[in-house]
């Protein structure tokens, strides 16, 4: 049985309890809330747990928007995926904060809350988990039931700490409910940052403890409750990140003279054994899926590789998903679809965001035969439309499941083909990319029931994590065979040719490229560029952004005759190495208990 976060139950629990969303360090319980009555009831206790789910889920997309409520900008950065800050995507609209602040490098410790990340929302989730953990032992459940529910809350609390840690490094670890009834209590509530190592130790320990009590599956009426595999997955991702160059290095990413701060932004020295720990943890996820779960596997139907890959992101029955954050609303009038769907598909709605797949990223995809596409386009020179269609048509099936290109159908089988150069498709004309983002949106259009689901953990990631960690930790024959196996399991699913091991340096490139393609637009590359320290060296978050720009034929009466395309620069990314870690919000630093990350002072 798959593990899907319980969207309906979460909303029900949240609305029934009417617990207000309070900021970090605010007084925890108002006089209108009777905690005793909540935890004296099985039903209300479960409803409170659903509220923990609701506030501790990771939605890396703009599922909600409010002109003055910045809490909801944390997940998705106000109208755009954070992939639009990498070489993956370019936004046509200029109002999303990724475009206005992150890409030009003008974000700072004062405006970070607005432009991409609001830690206050994370602390709401942590707070709710702590309230639950503080009170669950007095509920009328059995010890076994309480242990399982505590494991769920501990996992969710760890997930929120992870979300802070992956951006900030060592963080304050909050495991109790704070009160603010006196000046002394307020002073005690100012929890300083832990070291990077201590934060990793906390996250791993929480995952291991949760995994001890979580089941492998639930009966169908509890679809959505966290299973053991989710705890193993979070531990595995934490250890992979912790072993990576940004954090596991003799030299910090920027100069640091304060030894205490140095230990907050990463380990003070390199240790190769961290890669071995990461390899073992990620293999444990694969072993759990195969030997314990009874259901979790790489999705291998239907037969067509494009449909097979595309289905992962829209079908709640897919057995590959270990944890997801549920549906994004009841109709496509919700904000996810307003921000994600191409303008002509969504219908006229102000200015469409139009997330467009860049030419930079398109070059990551091989052809279906496993060879590289020949891209010899020269900027400013015109090429025939047929060449655009032929070259893109030869690419990996995952490209066609992820990108909506000119000359194709949005809804396959509908018979409606869109050509982006046509004058009547004003919201598609002049698209600033090779094609539009279609991943997550199969068959969705204005007013229809939404298909997209946001995935937190899916099994394919852990094949790639395992290959990466093993490649960095061993060059033995056995390791080489395991690396080949892990990569080819993922590639065979979409009928791409097998990869053969060469050497460690070459395989590092191969693994990173396979990761880019398999996990495209799922917000991994945004963090991969940081943990690998490749934002500049591989231009993942720095430099010029290009497209293949279409133009109609010279005769306005017959625009389809003589259509051409050109390689064209459409944007750029500015990078400063201080951005490898986020700044803490300046108003918190000003209170005197947090050390700011280097370069943001």
N, C-alpha and C positions, 0 to 999 in steps of 0.2 A: 504494500500500500504506500502510495506517495505521501510526502509530507508537505502539505500546502497550508499556509497560514490561514486561519479561520476567519475569513473576511466577514461573513454574516454574523457569526457569534461575537467577533470582536466589536463590531459596531453596536450590536445589541447590548453587550456588557457595558460598553462605554456609556451609552445613552441611559441605561437603566441606573447605573451608579451615580451619574452626574457628578463625578469627581472633576474638579476644575484643574486645568493644566497650569501648574504653578512653576515659576522660575526657580532655578537652582538657588539654594540657601533661603528661599522664602519659607515662612511658617508652614509646616507640612499639612496640618489638618485644621480646617475651620470649625467653628462651633456648630455649623449645620450638618457636619458629617459625623455619624456615629460609627466609629471603627469597630466597636464591640459587636454591634448588631450585624455588621457585614461578615465578620469572621466567626460568628456563631451559627451562620447558615451555610450549608453546603452550596446551595445555588448561588448565593451572593459571593461566596469565596471564589467559585469558578468564574463568575462574572468579573471579579476583580482581576483574576489571572488573564482573562481575555483582554482586559484593559492594558495589562502589561504587554501582551502580544501587540496590541494596537500601537503603543507608544515606543516599542523597541524593535519594530520591523525596519529593515533598511529598504527604502524606496529610492534607488538612484535615478530618479526621473522626476520631472515637475508634475506630480500628481495633483497638486493643489496650488492655487494662486490667490493671493489677497494683497491689495495695494499697500496695506500698512502692517501686515502680519508677517514678520520676517522669519518666524519659526519654521514656516513651511518652505523656505528657500533652501534649507539644509539639504534636502533630498532632491537634487536636480537643478540647483542653481538658477532658479527664476527663468523658466521658459526655454531652457536648452539643456541637453545632456552635457555632462562634463567632457564627453568625447569630442565636443566642439572646441575644446582647449588643446587637443592633440592634433596630429596629422590625419586623423580619421575622418572628421566631419568639418564642414563649414556652414555657418548659418547665414541665410540671406538677410534676415531681419537684423537690425542694428541695436534693438533695445534690450535683448537679454544681457545679463551682467557678465556672462562669460565673454561676450563680444566686447562689451564696453570697458571691462576692468581687467579680466584675467589675461586675455590674449595680448593686449598692449602692455601688460606688466605694470599697471597702475594701481593694483590692489595693495593694501597695506593693513597694518594692525588695527586701524580704525574702521575701515570699510569692509573688512573680510566678512563680517556678519551679513552684509548686504549682498556681496558679489558671489559667494559660493558656499559658505559654510556657517551655520549657526549652531554652536555647541549647546545653546540653551535647550533646544529641542531634545538633544541627546540626554541631557541631565533630567529632563522630565521622565524619560523612560527609565533611567537608572533609579530615580527616586521612587517610581511606582514599583519597580522590582524590589527595592529595599523595604518598602512598606509591606509588601506581600510576604517577604521572607521574615520580617520581624514578627508577623502575626499568625502565620499559617500553622504553627505548632499548637495553637489553641482551637483549631477548627475541629468539627466532628467527623474527621476522616480517619481512616486507619493509618498506622505508621508507614505502611508500604505506599499508600496513596499520597500521603504527605511528602514522602521522600521523592516520589516521582514529580509532584508539582513543584517542589523546591528545586529540583533539577532543571525543570523548564525555566523557572524564574532566574536561576543562576546563569543558565546559558544565555538568556536574553539580556541580562545585565552585562555579561561578558561581551556580547555582540556589540552593545553600545560603547563599552570601553574600547573595544577593537576599532570601532569607527573613529573614535578620537585618536587613538594611538597610531593608526596608519597615516594620519595627517600631521600629527603633532609630535610624535616621539613619546618620551616618557611623560606621563600625565598624572594628575591627582586620581587616586584610586578611592572611590566612594562606595563603602559597603555598609553604611548605616544611615538612618533617617535623622536629619538634622532639625533642630528647633532653633528659633531665633527670638526667644522670649526675653533675653537679657543681653547686655553688651558682652558679658563673658562668654555666653554661648555663641554669639556671632563671631567672636575671636577664635573660638575653638573650631568653628566651621570652616575656617580658611585652611584648607588642606593643600600643602605644597605638592609639587611634582615629585613623582617617584623616578628613580633612574630607569633607563630604558630596560636594563636587565630585569629589574624588579617588576616592571609592567608586563614583560613577556612571561615571567614566572607566574604572575597572577593569572593572566589569560590562560596559560596552559593548565594551571592547576584547576581553575574553574571548569574548563572543558573536560578534564579527566574526571573530576568529581561528578559532573553532570552525566557523563557517559556511563558511569557505574549504575545509575538508577533509571535511565531512559530506556524504553522498549525499542525494539526494531521496527515495530509497526503498531497500528491501532485498528480496531474495527471501524467500519466505514462511517459510522455516525460521529466519530471523532477525527474525521479527515482534517488534517491541518495541524495537529499537535506535534510538537518537536520530538524527533526520534534520535536514537543514539548516533546515527550517521551524521547528523547536523553538528553534534558536539565534536566528533572526530574531524569533520571537515573544517570547522573553525580552528581547531588546534593545528591542523595541517597547514592551513593558510598562514597562520601566525608564525609558525616555525620557518616556512618558506621565506616570508618577508624578512624575518629576523636574521636569516642566513645570507641575505642579499647584500650587494656591495655598498648600498647607502648606509647600512647599519652595521655591517660586519666588516670593518675596515680598520687598518692602522691609522689612516688619515681621514679626518672629517671632511665633509663636502664643502665647508668654508672654514676659514681659520677661527679657532676658538682658543682663547687663553685661559678661560675659567675652567679648571678641572672638574668642578661640580657640574657645570653645564655640559661639558663634554660627555659625561656619563648619562645625561638626560636625552641626548640626541642620537645615541647609538652605543654599541659596545666600544670600550676604549681600545680594543685591539682585535685583529682578525683571528678567527679560530675555525679551521677547516671542518672540525667535528660538527659544527652547526649545520652544515649541509647534510651530513649523515642523519642527524636528528630529523631534518625536514624530509629527507627521502623516506625514512622509516614511517613517519607520521602520515605521509601521503599514500604510501603503500597500504597502511592500515585502513584507509578509507576504501581503497579498491578491494581489499580482502573482506571488509565488512559487507560491501555491496554483493560480492560473489558468494560469500559463505554464510552470512548471518541474516541479511535483510529479508531475503525471500522474495524481493521484488525489484530492487534497484539494478539497472543495467543501462548501457548505452542504447539509445532508441534506434531500432533497426527496421522499422516499417514506416511508410510504404516502400515499394521498390524504387521509385524515382528518387534519386539522391537530393534533388532540390526540394521536393515535397517533404522528404524525410527530415532534412535539417530545419526547414522552415516550421515544421509542425511542433518542434520542441518548444517554441516560444509562445505558442498560442493554445496548446492543448493541455488541459489540466490532468489528463490521464497518462501523459508521457512518463515512463518509469525512470527516466534519467534524472529528474529533478529531486534533489535531496531537500531543498528548502526554497520556497518562493514567497513573495509578499502579496500574492493574490491578484485579483482583478483590479483594474484601474477605473472603476466606476460602472454604472449600469448602461450608459449609452456613450457614443463617441462625442457627445457634447461636453464630456468631461475634459479637463485641461490636458491630460496626456495626449489625447488625440488632436486637440486644438494646436498643441505645440509640435507634435510629431508628424501628422499626416501632411503630405504635399497639398498645397493650397487648392488645386483644382479638385482633388479628391475630397478634401474636407468641405469645400465650398467657400465662397467669399466670407472671410471672417477677419476683418481688419487687415493687418499685414501678416501673412503666414510666416512662420519661422523658417520653414523649408530647410531641414537638416539635409545637407547634400554630401554625398560620398566624394572625397577628394581624389584627384589623380595621384597625389603622393601615396595615398593608402592603397589605391587600386593596384599599384605595382607590387604590393605584397602578395597578390594572388598569382599562383602558377596557372598554366593551362591544364586542361583536363588530363593531358598525357603526362603531367608531372614536370614538364620543361617550363622555362621562363618565357613569358610573352616578350616579343621584340617591340620595344617602345622607342621608335626613332623620331618621334614628332619633335619639330623645332618650333619654338615660340614664335607666333606671328605668321606662320605659314599655314595655308589652308589645305585640308585633306578631304576626300569624298566621304559622305555620310556612310556609304557602304563599308568603308574601312573601319569606322567607329563601331558599326554593328558586328562586323566580322571579328575584330580583335576582342571586343568584350564578350562576344558569344562563345569564344573558345575557353573562357576562364573557368576555374574551379566552380563546381555547383554551389558552393557556399557563397560565392559572390552573387549569383543570381537569386539566391534566397534572401540576400541581405540588401541588395541594391535594386531600385526600380529605375531602369534605364530607358532612354528614348527608343521607341519602336517596339515596346512590349506592353502587355496588359497589366493593369494594376490587379484586377481580379482575374486570375487565370481561367480561361474557358468562357469568359464573358463576351469575347469578340470585340471588345472596345480596346483599341490600340492607341496609345498616346505617343505623339511625336512632339518633343519639347520646343521645336522651332515654329510650331503652328501659331498663328496670330490669335485664334479663338481660345487658346488655352493660356490665358494671360498669367495665371498663377504658376504655370510650368515654364513658360517662355523665359529664357535667360537664366535657367537654373545654375547656381554657382557651384557646380560640381559635376562629376561624371554621371551621376544619377542621384535620385533621392533615397533616403533611408527607407527600407521596407521591412527590415527585420523587426519583429514584435507586432507587426501590423497586417499580417496576412488577411486579405479579404475584407478589411475594415474600411468603412466609408461613412460619410456623414449620416448620423441618426441610427446606424445599425448597432447591434449589441457588440461591445468591444471584445476583441480576441486577446489583446496583449496581457501578459503576466510578467512581473519583474522577478527574475531569478536571482536568488542570493547564492546558492550553491548548486551546481549540477555536476554530474559525475565526470564529464569530459575534462573539466578543469583539473581534476586530480590525477588523471593520466599525464597531462602536460606538466603539472607540478612535480610529479614523481620523476619524469624524464629529466626535467631541469635540475632538480636536486641531486639525482643520481649522477648526472653528467659532471657536476661540479665536485662530487665527493669520491668518485672512483673511475678508473680507466680499465678495470679488469674485464676479462672476456665475458663474465657473467653480467656485469653492469652494462656492457655494450649490447648484449642480447636483450636485456630488460628495457633499455632505452628504445631500441628498435621496436620491441613489442608494444610499449606504451604509445609511441607515436603512431604506429601503424594501425592500432586498434581504432584510434580516432579517425585516421585518414580512410580506412577501409569502409567506415560507416557511410561515407559520401563517395565511395568508389574512386578515390584518388590512389595513384600507384604507391607502393611501399617505398620507404626510405631506408637506406643502408648506412650503418655507422661508418664514419671516416676517422675523425680525430676529435678531441675535446673542443678545440677552438671552433672548428667548422660546425660541430653539432650544436654548440651554443647558438650560433646564428640560425641553424635550421629549427631548433626548438623555439626560439623567439619568434621566428616567422610563422611557424605553425600555430603558435599561441595567438599571434595577431589575427590570423585568419579565422581560427575556430571560435575565438572569444570576441570577435569584432563587435564594437559598439556596446559591449556589456559592461563598460566602465573599468575594465581591467588595464587597458593600455595606459590610462591616465595615472594609475599607481605603478604600473610596471616601469614606465619611463623614469619615475622617481627612484624606485628601489634598485634599478639597474644603473642609475646615474647616466642615462643615455638621452636626456632631454635635448642636449646640444649635439653630442657626438653622432647621433643617428637622426637628428632633426625631428624627433618625435614631438617636441613641444617648442621648437624654435625654428625660425626661417620662413621662407616663402611657401605659400599654398597655391597649388595649381589645379585647373580643371581642363576638361575637353569641352570647349564652348561651341555650341551649335549655332548655325546661322541659316536662315531660309534662302532659297534660290533667288536670283536677281529679279525675277518677274513676280511682282506682288500678286498677280492673278493666278500664278502657279507656284506657290512657295515650296512645294515638294520637289520641284525640278531643280537640280543643281545644289542641293543642300550640302553644306560643308561644315567642318569643325576645325578649331584651332586650339593649340595648347596656350592657355592664358593664365596669367597670375591673377588670383582673386582675393588674396589675403596674406597675412603674415602672423607670426607668433613671436613675441618678445620673451626672453628668458633671462632670469638672474639666478645664480646658484642658491641664493638664500631661499628660493621658492621650493627647493626639494622638501622642506618642511614648512607647514603653515605657520603664521604667527598666532600666538594667543591674542584674544581680543584685548585691545589696549585698556579698556575700562576695568578688566580683571587684573591686568598687570599693575595698574596704578594702585591697586589695593595693597600691594607690597608683599604678597605671599607667593607669587609665581615668577619664575625666571623666564624671560622672553627668549624665544629661539633666536639664534645668531643671525644678524643682518637686518632684523626687524625692529631694533631698538629705536 
